[in-house]
Amino acid sequence: MALLPTGVFLTVQYAFIIFVMVLVTAFIAIGSPGMDAGALGQSASELLLGSVMDIQVIAQFLTLLVTAPWFFFAFVYKKRKIRILRVFRPDRLAGMVILSVGFYLVINCYMAVFEWALPGVMADYLELVEESGIAGLTLMSTIATLVLAPLGEEIVYRGLTLGYLGQTGMPFWAANILQAAAFGLVHMNWVQGGYAFLLGILLGYAYRKSGTLAAPIILHMLFNFCGTYLAGALDALPGGVWWTGILLIVMILCTAAGLWLTFRGPEWGNGQE
């Protein structure tokens, strides 16, 4: 059961993408009879390339239509009150904002080391990001990365996967590592998969501590916001040892302060909701 949410997550998204590809290819074939298979495939690919984010947004929405009711009836319905308001306390929100900045800088260090050690793998990853349209600051990419991805991925991994692993009786730390590993693997590339695993560990503990899926959803949204908008600000900074040192200090302070503000004290609620 812990593996099933990932299977459904991938099946719904890829099934829709394949359906769109077949539909577009069929329309081109009808409109241009006699076109050979190679030219037909190239025309369909070029047409779809300009609509990657639109297709991704619809695929993410369709996934939510399946996984959100599943999580609700499996882990929320007739259980306990949902304490979402606990997430919106000023100190908790401030902690998550600061933590998202610090953790984003941690991931930047991870990617810098990755680029130094495996420059070819990093180049392939950057090309993949560019082709997917995620790098472009458009309305659809914003909806995909800041809204639908955090909602869908938190429901699947911190909600369903972690929930089913918890029902096996295994310790939380082991279940958290397994769900984070599945979260990393589903990204299907070494660079993003590595930092998704680290992020998944952090989000799993946010869920555990808060008792509500709203906490990792908000933290995930904030992290993606940093990856989308803070990245441009960092690129504009001058290079050099001084700026690198300043960023390292900011990273350490923000991560430490964010972890303390977010996770200090007793659990926010009782049980996972």
N, C-alpha and C positions, 0 to 999 in steps of 0.2 A: 504493500500500500504506500510506503514511503517513496518508492520509485515511480508509482503511477502518476502523480501530479506532473513530474517532468515529462513523462511520455505524452500526457494530454496536452501540456503546454506546447511542446514541439509539434505534435500532430496537427493541432488546430491551426497554428501559424503556417506551417509548411503546406498543409492541405489547401489553405486559402491562396497562398502564393502560387502553387501549382495550378490551381483553378484559374487564377487571373492570367497566368502565362498561356495556358491552353486556349482561353477565351480570346486573348489578344491575337494569338497566332492564327486562330480560326477566322477572325474578322479580316486579318491581313490577307489570308489565303483566298477568302471569298471576294475581297475587293481587288485582288491582283492575281487572277487565275493564270496558271502556267509558271509561276515563280518557283524556282528550284528550292530544295530544302535548306541549303546553306544560306541563300539570300533571305528566305522567309525567317529563319532563326535569327539572323543578324538584324533584320528590320524589327522583329518583335523585341529583341534585347535592347535596341536603341530607344524604342518607344517606352519600354518599362523602366529604363535607367533614369528617365526624367521624372518618374513617379514613384521612386523607391520609398520615400517617406510617407506618401499617401497610402501606399499599400501596407507599409509597416504599421501605421496608425490603425487602420481598419483591422489588421490581423491581431494587434494587441487588444483592441476593443472586443473582438470576437472571443479571444481567450478569456477576458474578464467575465463575459457572459456565462462561461462555463465554470470557471474556478471560484468566482465570488459566491454564488449560491452554494456550491459544494462546501467551501470553508464555513459559510454561515450555518448550514444545517448539520455539519459534522462537528464543529467545535464551538459554536456560539449559541445556537438555538436552545432554549430551555436550560441554560447553564447559569451563569452569574450576570449581574449587571455589568454593562460595559463602561469602564471608568475612563472614557476618552478625555474628559475635562482635566484629569490629572496631568495629561501631557502638556496642557496649555498654561501651566504655572510659569510665571516669568523666569524663575531660576532654571527650570528644566529646558524651556525653549532657548534661553541664553546659552545654556550648556551645550545643546545640540548644534546651535549655530557656530559656536567657537570650536566645538569638536569637529564639525564638518570641514572647517577651514584647515585645522591642524592635520586632520587625516588626509585631506587632499594634498597638502604639502608632503606628507609621508609618502603618498603614492607617487608624487613627482620625483622624489629621491629614488624610489624603487624603479621607476621608468628610466631615470638617468643611468642607474647601474645596469639595467637591462640593455640599454642602448650601447653602453660601453662594452659589455660582455658579448652581446649577440646583435650587432648592428643590422645584419641581414633580416633577422626576425622582426626587429623593430620597424625596419623599412616596409616590410610586408604588412605589418599592422597599420601603419600610418596610411598606406595605400588603401587598405580595406576601409578605414574610417572615412577617408575622402570619398570613396566610391559609394558608400552606404548613405551619404548625405547627412550623417549625424554632425559632421563638423560645421555645416552651414547653419547660421543662426536664422532659421525661418520659423514661421508659426507652427508648421507641422513637426519640425524637428524638436521644437520646444515642448509641444504636447507629448510627443513620443518619449523624450528623455526625462522631462521634469514631472509628468503626470502619469501617463499610462505605464511606463516601465516600472517605476517604484510601486505603483498599486499592484500590477500583475505579478511582479517578481516577489514582493513581500507576501502576497497571498499564497503563492505556490511554494516558496521555500521556507520562510519563517512561520507561515501559517500551517499549510497542509503537510509539507515534508517533515518539519520539526515536530509538528503535532503527532503524526503517526509514529515517528521514531520514539517520541516520548512515551507512547502507549506500549512499547516493547519492554519498558522497565530499565533501559540502559541509562547510565548517568548522563546528566545534561551536557557535560563537556564533550562526551563522545558523540551524542546526537548533534550537537552544534557543529562539530568538525565535519560530520558526514553531510549535513545539509549545506554547509558552506562549500564543501568539495563539489557537490552536485551543482551548486550555483555557479562555481567557477568553470566546471566542465561544459556547461550549457552555452557558454560564450564562445567556445570552439576556436580559441586562439590562445597561445601561450601568454601573451602580454596581458590582455584583458582578463583572461582566466585567473592569472596569478593575483592580481589586485582585487578581483571580484571575490576570490576566496577569503582574502583578508577582510574585505568589507562585509562579507557574509558572516564571519565570526563576530564582528562588532555589532551587526544588526541583530544577530541571534541573542546576544547578551542584552541588547536594548529591549527586545521583546520579553525576555525572561524577567528583567528588572521592572519593567513597566506594567506587565500583565495585560497589555493591549497592543494590537497590531498597529495602532495609530502611531506609536513611537518610532518603530523602525521605518514606517512609511515616510514620516516627516524627515527623519535623519537621512534616508535614502534620497529624498527630493533635494534636501540641502546639499548633499554631497554632489549630486548631478548638476545642481546649479553652479557649484564651484567649478566643476569640470567644464561647464559650458561658458560661463562668463568670467570667472576669476582667471582662467587660463589666458585670456586675451590681455588682462592687466599684467600678469606675470611676464608675458612675452614682451611687453612694452618697457619693462625695467632694464636698465643698463646691466651688462654682465660684469664679471670681475669677482675677486675674492671677497671684497667687502659686502657686496649685495648677497652673495651666496651665504656668507656668515650670518648676516641679518635674517635671511629667510630660514636658516637652520634654527636660530634662536626663537623666531616667531613660531616655527613648527613645533618645537619642544614645549614652549609655553602654552600655545593654543591646545595642543593635544592633552597635556597634563591638566590644564584648567577645565577643558571640555569634559574629560573623563570624570573629574572630581564633581563638577556641577551636575552632570547627567546621571552618574551612578552612585552618588553618595547616599547615605542613609538607608533605611529599610526599603523593601520592595514597595512600589507605588500602589499596587493592588494585590489581591489574593487570587492566584491562579492566572492562567493565560486565557485571554478573552479576545 
